[in-house]
Amino acid sequence: MALLPLRIFNDRPNFNIVPRRKVAYVLSVGAIVGSLIALIALGLNLGIDFRGGSLIEVRYPTQPNITELRSKVDALNLGEVTIQEFGEPTDVLVRVQRQGDAVEDQTTAIQQVKAALGADAEIRRTEFIGPTVGEELKEAGAIAVLLALFGIVAYVWFRFEWQFAVAGFMALAHDVAITIGLFAITGWEFNLATVAAVLTIAGYSINDTVVVFDRVRENLRKYKTEALPSLLNRSVNDTLSRTVMTSVTTLIALGALAVFGGEVIRNFTYALIWGILIGTYSSVFVAACLLLQFKDVRNIRQPASDSPHIPTPEID
């Protein structure tokens, strides 16, 4: 049975992406500056993981209505409260933000939540996340992001050359900064799940970027006399269909999660959707264009395994 090719473009695209890079630079710089201003002026709506609070594990005789429970607890006006299924369908995990510095305030809030959960609720576990633990989690989250970014840069440096590593790092920093800026502007909760989303975005973005870089390196050996801007534009267009198809299929899955995934993972899903869009944009309009800033980019080393060179078929 013949396979039908899946194509975004009928022919190889030839968009003038690199020649118009200054427009992308202006948009990216504006977005980064706006994100930094929002982060300084508004700050992040840190979740219980970072601010501290109480955790209550509850078991019901039958599966409870999570939406109804959330409405009852929200009516207590205790600030940020999250309720989600935990393990079995009859188990529920409740997180309540820290209520001031006094232990009595937190104890009172826990008692109010227990009363709102109903008489048939069996309290299986109650824990308090103090501010010290929250600070440690913030530090650990920041270290995780930084180590991931530098690890990715080290891989790109090893796989290609230092010019590609610098361009890849700048593109990743662009994606992370704008994603964090979105959380500052919208006021969405920023917690450990969001840190996981940021790391996922970084991995997805560098995956697209490496595909573009690989085609750039191939074309540098294949078209030795072509002007660098034209060659970079050729490389971006060669991989454009693959980039768009990958992003669209990923966004379809994330769209289903956003609609049907529930309240607990909604912000996580929104962060991923935004990150995929920004990561795709940076892979196409930013990463390859940044290579123009390195005059010696044509002097990359030639791996012995790549000679003689067998051209890779064009990507539709």
C-alpha positions as CSV (number, residue, x, y, z in Angstrom):
1,M,0.0,0.0,0.0
2,A,1.4,3.4,-1.0
3,L,2.1,5.9,1.7
4,L,0.7,9.4,1.3
5,P,3.3,12.0,2.1
6,L,2.3,14.5,4.7
7,R,3.3,18.0,3.6
8,I,2.8,21.5,4.9
9,F,4.1,23.1,1.6
10,N,3.6,21.6,-1.8
11,D,7.1,22.7,-2.8
12,R,10.2,23.5,-0.9
13,P,9.5,26.8,0.8
14,N,11.7,29.8,0.1
15,F,10.6,32.5,2.6
16,N,13.0,35.4,3.2
17,I,13.4,34.7,6.9
18,V,17.1,35.5,7.5
19,P,17.1,38.7,5.3
20,R,14.3,40.1,7.5
21,R,15.9,39.1,10.8
22,K,16.0,42.6,12.1
23,V,12.2,42.5,12.5
24,A,12.5,39.3,14.5
25,Y,15.3,40.9,16.6
26,V,13.1,43.9,17.4
27,L,10.1,41.7,18.4
28,S,12.3,39.4,20.6
29,V,14.1,42.2,22.3
30,G,10.8,44.0,23.0
31,A,9.3,40.7,24.4
32,I,12.3,40.1,26.6
33,V,12.4,43.7,27.9
34,G,8.6,43.6,28.6
35,S,9.0,40.3,30.4
36,L,11.8,41.7,32.6
37,I,9.8,44.8,33.4
38,A,6.7,42.7,34.3
39,L,8.9,40.4,36.4
40,I,10.3,43.3,38.4
41,A,7.1,45.3,38.6
42,L,4.6,42.5,39.2
43,G,6.6,39.6,40.4
44,L,5.5,36.0,40.2
45,N,2.5,34.5,41.8
46,L,4.5,31.8,43.6
47,G,2.6,28.6,44.5
48,I,2.5,26.8,47.8
49,D,5.6,24.9,46.9
50,F,7.6,28.1,47.1
51,R,5.7,30.1,49.7
52,G,4.9,27.4,52.2
53,G,1.5,26.2,53.4
54,S,-0.4,23.1,54.5
55,L,-1.0,19.8,52.8
56,I,-4.0,17.6,53.8
57,E,-4.6,14.1,52.5
58,V,-8.2,13.0,52.7
59,R,-10.1,9.8,51.9
60,Y,-13.8,9.6,51.2
61,P,-16.1,6.5,51.3
62,T,-17.0,7.2,47.6
63,Q,-15.5,9.3,44.9
64,P,-16.1,13.0,45.7
65,N,-17.1,15.8,43.5
66,I,-13.8,17.8,43.2
67,T,-15.5,20.9,41.7
68,E,-18.0,21.0,44.6
69,L,-15.2,20.6,47.2
70,R,-13.2,23.3,45.5
71,S,-16.1,25.7,45.7
72,K,-16.6,25.0,49.5
73,V,-13.0,25.5,50.3
74,D,-12.7,28.7,48.1
75,A,-15.6,30.2,50.1
76,L,-13.3,30.2,53.1
77,N,-11.2,33.0,51.5
78,L,-7.9,31.4,52.6
79,G,-6.0,32.5,49.5
80,E,-4.6,29.9,47.1
81,V,-6.1,26.5,47.6
82,T,-5.6,23.5,45.2
83,I,-7.6,20.3,45.4
84,Q,-6.8,17.3,43.3
85,E,-7.3,13.5,43.1
86,F,-4.4,11.6,44.7
87,G,-3.9,8.0,44.0
88,E,-7.3,6.3,44.3
89,P,-10.4,8.0,43.0
90,T,-11.6,8.3,46.6
91,D,-8.4,10.1,47.8
92,V,-8.0,13.9,47.6
93,L,-5.0,16.1,48.2
94,V,-5.7,19.6,49.5
95,R,-3.0,22.4,49.5
96,V,-3.6,25.6,51.4
97,Q,-1.2,28.6,51.3
98,R,0.6,29.7,54.4
99,Q,-1.6,31.9,56.7
100,G,0.8,34.4,58.2
101,D,3.8,33.7,60.4
102,A,2.0,32.4,63.5
103,V,1.4,28.7,63.9
104,E,-2.0,29.4,65.3
105,D,-3.1,31.0,62.0
106,Q,-2.1,27.9,60.1
107,T,-3.8,25.6,62.6
108,T,-7.1,27.6,62.4
109,A,-7.0,27.5,58.6
110,I,-6.5,23.7,58.6
111,Q,-9.5,23.3,61.0
112,Q,-11.7,25.4,58.7
113,V,-10.7,23.3,55.7
114,K,-11.4,20.1,57.5
115,A,-14.8,21.3,58.4
116,A,-15.6,22.4,54.8
117,L,-14.5,19.0,53.5
118,G,-17.4,17.3,55.3
119,A,-18.0,14.9,58.1
120,D,-17.4,11.8,55.9
121,A,-13.9,13.0,55.1
122,E,-11.2,10.8,56.7
123,I,-8.0,12.9,57.3
124,R,-5.1,10.6,56.6
125,R,-2.2,13.1,56.7
126,T,-1.6,16.7,57.5
127,E,1.7,18.4,56.8
128,F,3.0,21.9,57.0
129,I,5.5,23.3,54.4
130,G,7.4,26.1,56.2
131,P,9.0,29.1,54.5
132,T,12.4,27.6,54.8
133,V,11.4,24.6,52.7
134,G,9.8,27.0,50.2
135,E,13.1,29.0,49.9
136,E,15.0,25.7,49.4
137,L,12.6,24.7,46.7
138,K,13.0,28.0,44.9
139,E,16.7,27.7,45.0
140,A,16.6,24.1,43.8
141,G,14.2,25.1,40.9
142,A,16.5,27.9,39.8
143,I,19.5,25.6,39.9
144,A,17.7,22.9,37.9
145,V,16.9,25.4,35.2
146,L,20.4,26.8,35.0
147,L,22.1,23.3,35.0
148,A,19.7,22.2,32.3
149,L,20.5,25.2,30.1
150,F,24.3,24.8,30.6
151,G,24.1,21.1,30.0
152,I,22.3,21.7,26.7
153,V,24.9,24.3,25.7
154,A,27.7,21.8,26.5
155,Y,26.0,19.2,24.3
156,V,25.6,21.6,21.4
157,W,29.2,22.8,21.7
158,F,30.3,19.1,21.6
159,R,28.0,18.2,18.8
160,F,28.7,21.3,16.6
161,E,31.0,24.2,17.6
162,W,31.1,27.0,20.1
163,Q,29.4,29.4,17.7
164,F,26.3,27.2,17.6
165,A,26.4,26.7,21.4
166,V,26.3,30.5,22.0
167,A,23.5,30.9,19.5
168,G,21.6,28.0,21.0
169,F,22.0,29.4,24.5
170,M,20.8,32.8,23.5
171,A,17.7,31.2,21.9
172,L,17.0,29.1,25.0
173,A,17.4,32.1,27.3
174,H,15.0,34.0,25.0
175,D,12.4,31.2,25.3
176,V,12.7,30.9,29.1
177,A,12.7,34.7,29.8
178,I,9.5,35.2,27.7
179,T,7.8,32.2,29.2
180,I,8.5,33.4,32.8
181,G,7.4,36.9,31.7
182,L,4.0,35.5,30.6
183,F,3.5,34.1,34.2
184,A,4.3,37.5,35.6
185,I,1.9,39.3,33.3
186,T,-1.0,36.9,33.7
187,G,-0.6,36.2,37.4
188,W,-0.8,32.4,36.8
189,E,0.6,30.3,39.7
190,F,4.3,29.6,39.4
191,N,5.1,26.3,41.1
192,L,7.3,23.2,40.7
193,A,5.1,22.0,37.9
194,T,5.8,25.3,36.1
195,V,9.6,24.7,36.5
196,A,9.0,21.3,34.9
197,A,7.2,23.0,32.1
198,V,10.1,25.4,31.6
199,L,12.6,22.5,31.4
200,T,10.3,20.7,28.9
201,I,10.2,23.9,26.8
202,A,14.0,24.2,26.8
203,G,14.3,20.6,25.7
204,Y,11.7,20.9,23.0
205,S,13.2,24.2,21.7
206,I,16.8,22.9,21.5
207,N,15.5,19.8,19.7
208,D,14.1,22.1,16.9
209,T,17.2,24.2,17.0
210,V,19.6,21.3,16.6
211,V,17.7,20.1,13.5
212,V,18.2,23.6,12.0
213,F,21.9,23.7,13.0
214,D,22.5,20.2,11.6
215,R,21.1,21.4,8.2
216,V,23.2,24.6,8.5
217,R,26.4,22.5,9.0
218,E,25.5,20.2,6.1
219,N,24.9,23.1,3.8
220,L,28.2,24.8,4.9
221,R,30.0,21.8,3.4
222,K,27.7,21.4,0.5
223,Y,27.5,25.1,-0.7
224,K,31.0,26.4,0.1
225,T,30.8,29.6,-2.0
226,E,27.2,30.6,-1.2
227,A,26.8,33.8,0.9
228,L,26.2,33.0,4.5
229,P,22.8,34.9,4.8
230,S,21.5,33.0,1.8
231,L,22.8,29.7,3.1
232,L,21.3,30.2,6.5
233,N,18.0,31.1,4.9
234,R,18.2,28.0,2.7
235,S,18.8,25.8,5.9
236,V,15.8,27.3,7.7
237,N,13.5,26.7,4.8
238,D,14.8,23.2,4.3
239,T,13.7,22.3,7.9
240,L,10.6,24.5,8.0
241,S,8.0,21.8,7.1
242,R,9.5,19.4,9.8
243,T,9.4,22.2,12.4
244,V,5.8,23.2,11.6
245,M,4.5,19.7,11.5
246,T,6.2,18.8,14.8
247,S,4.8,21.9,16.5
248,V,1.3,21.5,15.2
249,T,1.0,17.8,16.3
250,T,2.3,18.7,19.7
251,L,-0.1,21.6,20.1
252,I,-3.0,19.4,19.2
253,A,-2.1,17.1,22.1
254,L,-1.6,20.0,24.4
255,G,-4.9,21.5,23.3
256,A,-6.7,18.4,24.3
257,L,-5.0,18.5,27.7
258,A,-6.0,22.2,28.1
259,V,-9.6,21.4,27.5
260,F,-10.0,18.1,29.2
261,G,-7.1,17.9,31.6
262,G,-8.8,19.7,34.5
263,E,-7.9,22.6,36.7
264,V,-4.8,21.0,38.3
265,I,-2.6,20.9,35.2
266,R,-4.2,23.8,33.3
267,N,-1.4,26.3,34.0
268,F,1.2,23.7,33.3
269,T,-0.5,23.0,29.9
270,Y,-0.8,26.7,29.1
271,A,2.9,27.1,29.8
272,L,3.8,24.3,27.5
273,I,1.5,25.7,24.7
274,W,3.1,29.1,25.0
275,G,6.6,27.6,25.2
276,I,6.0,25.5,22.0
277,L,5.0,28.6,20.1
278,I,7.9,30.7,21.4
279,G,10.4,27.8,20.9
280,T,9.2,27.3,17.3
281,Y,9.5,31.0,16.7
282,S,13.1,31.1,18.1
283,S,14.2,28.1,16.2
284,V,13.0,29.6,12.9
285,F,13.6,33.3,13.3
286,V,16.3,33.7,16.0
287,A,18.7,30.8,16.4
288,A,20.1,30.5,12.8
289,C,20.1,34.3,12.4
290,L,22.4,34.7,15.4
291,L,25.0,32.6,13.6
292,L,25.6,35.7,11.3
293,Q,27.2,37.4,14.3
294,F,30.1,35.0,14.1
295,K,32.4,35.8,11.2
296,D,34.3,32.5,11.4
297,V,31.2,30.3,11.4
298,R,32.4,28.8,8.1
299,N,35.5,27.4,9.7
300,I,33.8,24.7,11.6
301,R,35.7,21.4,11.9
302,Q,35.0,18.7,9.3
303,P,34.4,15.3,11.0
304,A,36.2,12.5,9.3
305,S,33.0,10.5,9.3
306,D,31.4,13.1,7.1
307,S,33.7,12.6,4.1
308,P,32.8,11.7,1.5
309,H,29.5,13.6,2.1
310,I,26.2,12.1,1.1
311,P,23.6,14.8,0.9
312,T,20.5,14.4,3.1
313,P,17.3,14.4,1.0
314,E,15.5,17.7,1.1
315,I,12.7,18.0,3.7
316,D,9.4,18.9,2.2
